[in-house]
């Protein structure tokens, strides 16, 4: 059997090709919730509690919404657009997150 490949050896099962590694999830590819730990400033935690008391939603939901809104803001800024609030009386003010 000199020179024979082990895959060709009689009596042995064929060897499976190794599976390529699964692609790492990137933006928009995660399928389920991901648990993280964050350190919030006291004033931010106070605001989070105020928001959840007012809306009745969970802290998780409020944080998810805040991140989505921040994403919209960042997209606008990246495109050179202005992120603006318009009050009920029509007064407008630009939003700048520092």
C-alpha positions in Angstrom: 0.0 0.0 0.0 2.9 2.3 -0.4 1.9 5.6 -1.7 -1.8 4.9 -1.1 -3.9 7.7 0.4 -5.5 6.8 3.7 -8.9 7.8 2.3 -8.5 5.1 -0.3 -7.6 2.4 2.2 -9.9 -0.6 2.0 -12.1 -1.2 5.1 -11.9 2.3 6.4 -14.9 4.7 6.1 -14.3 7.7 3.9 -13.2 10.8 5.9 -15.6 13.7 5.9 -14.3 17.0 4.8 -14.0 19.4 7.7 -16.9 21.8 7.9 -16.0 25.5 7.3 -16.5 27.6 10.4 -19.9 29.2 10.7 -19.9 32.9 9.8 -19.8 35.2 12.7 -23.0 37.2 13.2 -22.6 40.8 12.0 -25.0 43.7 12.0 -28.5 42.6 11.3 -27.7 38.9 11.5 -28.3 38.1 15.2 -31.3 35.9 15.7 -32.1 36.1 19.4 -31.7 38.4 22.3 -28.2 39.1 23.6 -27.7 39.8 27.2 -25.2 42.6 28.1 -24.2 44.5 31.2 -24.0 48.3 31.1 -23.0 50.9 33.7 -25.4 53.8 33.6 -24.8 57.2 35.2 -27.1 58.0 38.1 -28.9 60.7 36.1 -29.4 58.3 33.1 -30.8 55.6 35.4 -33.2 58.1 36.9 -34.3 59.1 33.4 -34.7 55.4 32.4 -36.9 54.8 35.5 -38.9 57.9 34.7 -39.5 56.7 31.2 -40.5 53.2 32.2 -42.8 54.5 34.9 -44.5 56.8 32.4 -44.7 54.3 29.5 -45.2 51.1 31.4 -42.6 49.3 29.3 -39.7 47.3 30.6 -36.2 48.8 30.9 -35.1 46.4 28.2 -37.8 47.7 25.8 -36.9 51.3 26.7 -33.2 50.7 26.1 -33.9 48.9 22.8 -36.0 51.9 21.6 -33.3 54.4 22.7 -30.6 52.5 20.8 -32.9 52.4 17.7 -33.5 56.2 18.0 -29.8 56.8 18.4 -29.2 54.8 15.3 -31.6 57.0 13.3 -29.8 60.0 14.7 -26.3 58.7 13.7 -27.6 57.7 10.2 -28.9 61.3 9.7 -25.7 62.9 10.9 -23.6 60.6 8.8 -25.6 61.7 5.7 -25.2 65.3 6.6 -28.8 65.6 7.6 -30.3 67.5 10.5 -32.2 65.7 13.2 -35.0 68.0 14.2 -37.8 68.1 16.8 -41.0 70.0 15.9 -43.2 71.0 18.8 -47.0 71.0 18.7 -47.0 74.8 18.0 -44.6 74.3 15.0 -41.4 75.5 16.8 -38.4 73.6 15.5 -35.1 72.8 17.2 -32.2 70.8 16.0 -31.0 67.9 18.1 -27.3 67.5 18.9 -26.3 64.6 21.0 -22.9 65.2 22.7 
